[in-house]
Amino acid sequence: MPAPYRPDDQQIRDRRDVGSRILSLRRQADLTQERLGERAGVDRRTIGRIENGLIPPTLDQLGAIARAIGVPLWRLFRDE
């Protein structure tokens, strides 16, 4: 049986970077995790885990989060 998947250090840093940008953009939009979750159709706890880099968001979740915040998807990956 293969060993369970474990992200490498760069993947963990990338998750944290994206999560940090989501947190910052959410705050700029004056949204709580709960309100963002409602708008994006993503559970509030999942929003928190994504923002803290604990779980990798799916592309669908990222798209929904970006739309709910009102920014283009690329803003979740790069500062303007």
N, C-alpha and C positions, 0 to 999 in steps of 0.2 A: 504494500500500500504506500503511495507517495506521501511525503511529508506535507502537512498543511501549509497553505500559502501564507507567507509572511512578507509584508511590504518592506522594501529596503529603506535606508535612511533618507534618500532623496525623495522617494514617494511620500514618506511621512512629512517631510518638509513641504512638499508641494501641497499636500492636503491642508496643512496648517496655513500656508499662504493663501490658498483659495478661501478657506474658512474665515481667516482674518479680514479679507476683502469683503466677504459677504456681511460679516458683522459690522464693519465700518459703513458700508453702503446702506445696510438696514437702519443703522442709527441715524445716518444722514437723512434718510427718508422718514424718520421719526416713527418707525414701526417696532412693535414688540415682536418677540419670537412667535408668540401666539398669533398675532395679526398677520405676520408674514406667512406663517403656516397655513392660515385660513385662505389667504389670497392665492398661495401657490399650490394648495392641495397636498401639503406635506405636514406630517405630524410635528407639533411644537418640539417634542423631544428630539426628533430627527434633525430639525433645524439646529438645535443646540449642539448636537453631536457633530454635525457638519462644521459649524462655526469653530468648534474646538479641535477639529482635525481628527476626531476619533473614528469616523467612518468615511469611506469614499462616496461622494454623491454620484448618482447616475446622471447621465447626460439629460435625461428627461427632467430630473429634479433641478438641475442647474438652469435649464431653460425656463422652467416654471418660476424659480426663485428670481431670476433676472427680470422676467416679465412682471412679477409681483412688485419688485422694487422699482421698476420703471427704467431699467438700464439695458443696453445691449449685452448679449451674452459675453462678449470679449472682455467687458469691464470686470467680470469675476476673476479673470486671469491676469489682467494687466492694469496697472494704474495709468490714468490718463495724464 
